[in-house]
């Protein structure tokens, strides 16, 4: 494989690839390497910060990863809220069914209709 750029860039790219593999290995991810929870994203960002401090990853790459992580965290947050709302609505319907008497077929409803 030939590279059109200097050996310094090749080493830098190699370090970043190895760093990305370490981040994936250090976080609990699904089969395609995506963090599934806010804690997974937090751990990935913490590992990324450690790689920056050790010089294994440049700040520009980390900035891009942080931007993507922010979007991922927001999507996880919205998904969690959506799940909670569905659970609350189901619980509310269950409570309403247990408190309200069943209506006889053809009978009038309590609101006078």
C-alpha positions as CSV (number, residue, x, y, z in Angstrom):
1,X,0.0,0.0,0.0
2,X,1.4,3.4,-1.0
3,X,0.6,6.6,0.8
4,X,0.5,9.9,-0.9
5,X,1.6,11.7,2.2
6,X,4.7,11.8,4.4
7,X,5.7,9.1,6.9
8,X,4.9,11.5,9.8
9,X,1.3,11.6,8.6
10,X,1.2,7.9,8.2
11,X,2.3,7.4,11.8
12,X,-0.3,9.9,13.0
13,X,-3.1,8.1,11.1
14,X,-1.9,4.7,12.5
15,X,-1.9,6.1,16.0
16,X,-5.4,7.4,15.6
17,X,-6.6,4.1,14.2
18,X,-5.1,2.2,17.2
19,X,-6.6,4.8,19.6
20,X,-10.0,4.4,18.1
21,X,-9.7,0.6,18.5
22,X,-8.8,1.1,22.1
23,X,-11.8,3.3,22.7
24,X,-14.1,0.7,21.3
25,X,-12.5,-2.0,23.3
26,X,-12.7,0.0,26.6
27,X,-16.4,0.8,26.2
28,X,-19.4,-1.5,26.3
29,X,-20.7,-1.2,22.7
30,X,-23.0,-3.1,20.5
31,X,-21.8,-5.3,17.7
32,X,-21.1,-2.4,15.4
33,X,-19.1,-0.4,18.0
34,X,-21.7,2.2,18.9
35,X,-22.1,3.1,22.6
36,X,-25.6,2.2,23.7
37,X,-26.0,4.2,27.0
38,X,-25.0,7.6,28.3
39,X,-22.5,5.9,30.6
40,X,-20.9,4.2,27.5
41,X,-20.6,7.6,25.8
42,X,-19.1,9.1,29.0
43,X,-16.6,6.3,29.2
44,X,-15.6,6.7,25.6
45,X,-15.1,10.4,26.0
46,X,-13.0,9.8,29.2
47,X,-10.8,7.3,27.3
48,X,-10.5,9.8,24.4
49,X,-9.4,12.5,26.8
50,X,-6.7,10.2,28.2
51,X,-5.5,9.5,24.6
52,X,-5.2,13.2,24.0
53,X,-3.2,13.7,27.2
54,X,-0.9,10.8,26.2
55,X,-0.4,12.3,22.7
56,X,-2.0,9.3,21.0
57,X,-4.8,11.4,19.4
58,X,-4.9,15.0,18.2
59,X,-7.3,17.6,19.5
60,X,-9.0,18.0,16.1
61,X,-10.1,14.4,16.0
62,X,-11.2,14.5,19.6
63,X,-13.2,17.7,18.9
64,X,-15.0,15.8,16.1
65,X,-15.7,12.8,18.4
66,X,-17.0,15.1,21.1
67,X,-19.4,16.7,18.6
68,X,-20.7,13.3,17.5
69,X,-20.9,12.2,21.2
70,X,-23.1,15.2,22.0
71,X,-25.5,14.2,19.3
72,X,-25.5,10.6,20.4
73,X,-26.1,11.6,24.1
74,X,-29.1,13.8,23.0
75,X,-30.5,10.9,21.0
76,X,-30.1,8.5,23.9
77,X,-31.8,11.1,26.2
78,X,-34.8,11.5,23.9
79,X,-35.1,7.7,23.5
80,X,-35.0,7.2,27.3
81,X,-37.7,9.9,27.8
82,X,-39.8,8.4,25.0
83,X,-39.7,5.0,26.7
84,X,-40.6,6.5,30.1
85,X,-43.6,8.3,28.6
86,X,-44.9,5.2,27.0
87,X,-44.5,3.3,30.3
88,X,-46.4,6.1,32.2
89,X,-49.2,6.2,29.6
90,X,-49.6,2.4,29.8
91,X,-49.7,2.5,33.6
92,X,-52.2,5.4,33.5
93,X,-54.5,3.3,31.2
94,X,-54.2,0.3,33.4
95,X,-55.1,2.4,36.5
96,X,-58.1,4.0,34.7
97,X,-59.4,0.6,33.6
98,X,-59.2,-0.7,37.1
99,X,-61.0,2.3,38.6
100,X,-63.7,2.9,36.0
101,X,-66.6,0.4,35.9
102,X,-67.2,-1.4,32.6
103,X,-70.2,0.0,30.7
104,X,-73.1,-2.3,29.8
105,X,-73.7,-2.7,26.1
106,X,-76.2,-0.2,25.0
107,X,-76.3,1.6,28.4
108,X,-75.6,5.3,28.9
109,X,-72.3,6.6,29.9
110,X,-71.7,8.6,33.2
111,X,-71.3,11.9,31.3
112,X,-75.0,11.7,30.1
113,X,-74.3,10.9,26.5
